[in-house]
Amino acid sequence: MTTIKVSNEQEIIKKLASYVEKISNDAILNRGQFFIGLSGGSVLKYLCEGLPQVDTDWSKWTLAFCDERLVPEDSEDSTFGCYERMLIPKTNLTRNQFIIVKQGVTAKEAAEDYTEKLTKAFKNDEFKFDLLLLGMGPDGHTCSLFPGHSLLDEINLKVAAITDSPKPPPERITLTYPVINNARNCIFACSGSGKSDMIKRILKDKEDLPAGRVKPDAGSVYWILDDAAAAHL
């Protein structure tokens, strides 16, 4: 695990963009394609600011979601909908490069459909992402893996349904740890004093919280933090 401390949110955006540029270009050079998993929340904001500056072959990108809420694409709660409105117009990415979660079905059906779509994209059932961009909630959750939830121990499903999310909306799908910890790289980017206590609990005190369980078996995990978020480290 690598902790990178920067002075403020703008520096987080620059640092995150530089990592995405390097990892994407390495993947394209070595394997001809770049697989990235996206999250919502502040990650979305950072990427919409930082990614347009990245020097990369956008046509070689395949973008999926670390989790997604089961809501219409035009809803403010739709992670893909937000990326479609806020990121695609600023880059050479197209809608077709995103692996989109099926809406209007049950969470279980959406999870099964997303598993099939990922299998087709990766051409296998290993789902080895080059990069997962992860968020961390105030309770220490990441993706839609919440403290004390049974999905923390899921080892068979690669994409799981959740219908009782403690954070609304309740119905979602999420990647599980077998996929998350199979990634080549995972990055958390956190800013602000509101995150500092939870970051201390995870990184310093080593409490067993969902974001702290992100430990890629043969990959790297990076925490990019501004001074306020890292205040208690």
Legacy VTK file of the C-alpha trace (Angstrom):
# vtk DataFile Version 3.0
C-alpha trace
ASCII
DATASET POLYDATA
POINTS 233 float
0.000 0.000 0.000
1.212 3.467 -0.915
-0.034 6.681 0.705
0.463 9.845 -1.327
-0.090 13.134 0.485
-0.739 16.357 -1.408
-1.714 19.823 -0.238
-5.273 20.248 -1.522
-8.073 18.933 -3.712
-6.651 20.423 -6.923
-3.398 18.546 -6.284
-5.416 15.334 -5.777
-7.001 15.831 -9.199
-3.581 16.358 -10.836
-2.000 13.373 -9.082
-4.945 11.104 -9.878
-4.866 12.123 -13.542
-1.130 11.413 -13.745
-1.628 7.918 -12.325
-4.507 7.211 -14.714
-2.381 8.399 -17.653
0.558 6.185 -16.705
-1.508 3.081 -15.918
-3.657 3.430 -19.047
-0.652 3.871 -21.338
1.185 0.932 -19.739
-1.880 -1.286 -20.216
-2.337 -0.223 -23.844
1.364 -0.726 -24.576
1.535 -4.157 -22.938
-1.922 -5.595 -23.623
-3.501 -3.367 -26.272
-6.429 -2.335 -24.075
-7.202 -0.520 -20.820
-9.899 -1.763 -18.435
-10.970 0.719 -15.764
-13.647 0.522 -13.067
-15.313 3.788 -12.050
-17.071 4.993 -8.912
-19.405 7.900 -8.267
-19.247 10.620 -5.638
-16.092 12.708 -5.395
-14.255 10.319 -7.778
-16.607 11.442 -10.538
-15.841 15.093 -9.826
-12.065 14.491 -9.843
-12.183 12.559 -13.112
-14.369 15.074 -14.911
-11.778 17.733 -14.084
-8.630 15.660 -14.511
-9.232 13.176 -17.324
-9.620 15.699 -20.163
-5.941 16.586 -19.597
-4.749 12.967 -19.889
-2.668 11.989 -22.928
-3.922 8.534 -23.893
-5.466 6.530 -26.736
-9.104 6.857 -25.676
-10.229 4.314 -28.269
-8.482 1.554 -26.307
-10.427 2.225 -23.092
-13.191 -0.011 -21.723
-15.000 1.511 -18.746
-17.073 -0.376 -16.202
-18.523 0.468 -12.798
-17.391 -0.653 -9.359
-21.024 -0.393 -8.344
-24.184 1.142 -9.715
-27.575 2.124 -8.405
-30.635 0.635 -10.070
-32.218 3.891 -11.187
-32.986 5.375 -14.627
-29.981 6.817 -16.464
-31.449 10.321 -16.314
-31.584 10.163 -12.501
-29.053 12.159 -10.488
-28.334 8.861 -8.679
-27.203 7.085 -11.876
-23.406 6.904 -11.871
-23.281 6.155 -15.597
-25.749 8.962 -16.303
-23.474 11.425 -14.514
-20.422 10.272 -16.486
-22.391 10.471 -19.730
-23.416 14.051 -19.026
-20.208 15.309 -17.408
-17.251 13.328 -18.808
-18.012 11.985 -22.290
-18.452 15.481 -23.825
-15.004 16.504 -22.509
-13.097 13.516 -23.955
-13.018 11.287 -27.035
-14.812 8.524 -25.150
-18.102 7.184 -26.522
-21.105 5.638 -24.801
-20.298 2.298 -26.450
-17.061 2.024 -24.437
-18.976 1.938 -21.143
-20.298 -1.346 -19.795
-23.692 -0.167 -18.628
-25.836 -1.790 -15.965
-29.225 -3.006 -17.171
-32.069 -1.053 -15.579
-35.711 -1.950 -15.113
-34.990 -5.459 -13.835
-34.427 -6.931 -10.387
-31.083 -6.379 -8.680
-30.295 -10.097 -9.060
-31.046 -9.986 -12.793
-28.971 -6.816 -13.188
-26.014 -8.442 -11.396
-26.247 -11.560 -13.574
-26.509 -9.462 -16.746
-23.494 -7.361 -15.687
-21.472 -10.497 -15.014
-22.257 -11.666 -18.565
-21.284 -8.283 -20.022
-17.958 -8.291 -18.140
-17.251 -11.863 -19.238
-17.791 -10.812 -22.851
-15.599 -7.696 -22.478
-12.710 -9.518 -20.775
-13.209 -12.653 -22.932
-12.916 -14.717 -19.728
-14.323 -14.832 -16.215
-11.181 -13.510 -14.511
-12.170 -9.809 -14.717
-8.665 -8.460 -14.228
-9.058 -4.687 -14.206
-6.010 -2.547 -14.900
-7.362 0.083 -12.519
-10.245 0.445 -10.092
-10.992 3.969 -8.898
-12.629 3.579 -5.519
-14.455 5.895 -3.196
-14.722 5.663 0.573
-17.864 6.662 2.431
-18.036 8.206 5.912
-18.777 4.749 7.339
-15.738 3.229 5.592
-17.727 1.552 2.808
-16.360 1.174 -0.696
-18.270 0.181 -3.840
-21.593 -0.926 -2.303
-19.864 -3.022 0.342
-21.044 -1.717 3.696
-19.820 -2.425 7.242
-21.416 -5.512 8.753
-23.109 -6.559 5.494
-23.109 -10.203 4.384
-21.649 -9.237 0.992
-18.299 -8.567 2.676
-17.847 -12.343 2.795
-19.093 -13.111 -0.724
-16.566 -15.278 -2.561
-18.592 -16.959 -5.315
-20.304 -14.070 -7.082
-18.130 -11.560 -8.912
-20.979 -9.080 -9.249
-23.553 -9.149 -6.451
-26.994 -7.658 -5.991
-27.794 -5.582 -2.939
-31.395 -4.654 -2.100
-30.911 -3.328 1.428
-28.230 -0.677 1.009
-28.099 1.434 4.181
-27.457 4.394 1.908
-30.259 5.206 -0.567
-31.201 4.157 -3.148
-31.406 0.629 -1.654
-31.161 -1.443 -4.856
-27.703 -1.677 -6.418
-25.140 -4.008 -7.888
-21.523 -4.109 -6.774
-18.235 -5.762 -7.590
-17.133 -8.116 -4.810
-13.710 -8.613 -3.226
-12.687 -11.504 -5.536
-12.787 -8.971 -8.416
-11.552 -5.935 -6.478
-8.527 -7.787 -5.120
-7.758 -9.252 -8.545
-7.103 -5.765 -9.966
-3.661 -4.640 -11.055
-4.164 -1.255 -9.377
-6.689 0.276 -6.968
-6.755 3.968 -6.130
-8.625 5.814 -3.400
-8.657 9.609 -3.685
-9.972 11.415 -0.606
-10.066 15.038 0.438
-11.323 17.032 3.374
-11.315 16.825 7.147
-14.584 14.901 7.091
-12.671 11.835 5.893
-9.701 12.151 8.270
-11.040 10.113 11.204
-12.101 7.175 9.009
-8.781 7.268 7.131
-6.937 7.060 10.453
-9.101 4.107 11.507
-8.354 2.263 8.269
-4.736 3.156 7.516
-3.255 3.706 10.982
-5.426 1.720 13.396
-5.997 -1.096 10.836
-9.652 -1.491 11.770
-11.548 -4.090 9.764
-13.631 -1.805 7.557
-14.704 -2.424 3.945
-12.259 0.042 2.340
-9.432 -1.489 4.373
-10.138 -4.906 2.871
-8.981 -3.656 -0.528
-5.678 -5.506 -0.774
-4.966 -6.659 -4.338
-3.370 -10.123 -4.330
-0.779 -9.244 -6.968
-1.474 -5.555 -7.492
-1.018 -2.163 -5.877
-3.305 0.029 -3.804
-2.779 3.781 -3.553
-4.384 6.294 -1.228
-4.133 9.870 -2.552
-4.963 12.238 0.315
-4.899 15.961 0.825
-3.552 17.506 4.038
-6.997 17.696 5.655
-7.854 14.053 4.925
-4.427 12.886 6.170
-4.502 15.076 9.292
-4.622 12.161 11.756
-2.002 9.945 10.088
LINES 1 234
233 0 1 2 3 4 5 6 7 8 9 10 11 12 13 14 15 16 17 18 19 20 21 22 23 24 25 26 27 28 29 30 31 32 33 34 35 36 37 38 39 40 41 42 43 44 45 46 47 48 49 50 51 52 53 54 55 56 57 58 59 60 61 62 63 64 65 66 67 68 69 70 71 72 73 74 75 76 77 78 79 80 81 82 83 84 85 86 87 88 89 90 91 92 93 94 95 96 97 98 99 100 101 102 103 104 105 106 107 108 109 110 111 112 113 114 115 116 117 118 119 120 121 122 123 124 125 126 127 128 129 130 131 132 133 134 135 136 137 138 139 140 141 142 143 144 145 146 147 148 149 150 151 152 153 154 155 156 157 158 159 160 161 162 163 164 165 166 167 168 169 170 171 172 173 174 175 176 177 178 179 180 181 182 183 184 185 186 187 188 189 190 191 192 193 194 195 196 197 198 199 200 201 202 203 204 205 206 207 208 209 210 211 212 213 214 215 216 217 218 219 220 221 222 223 224 225 226 227 228 229 230 231 232
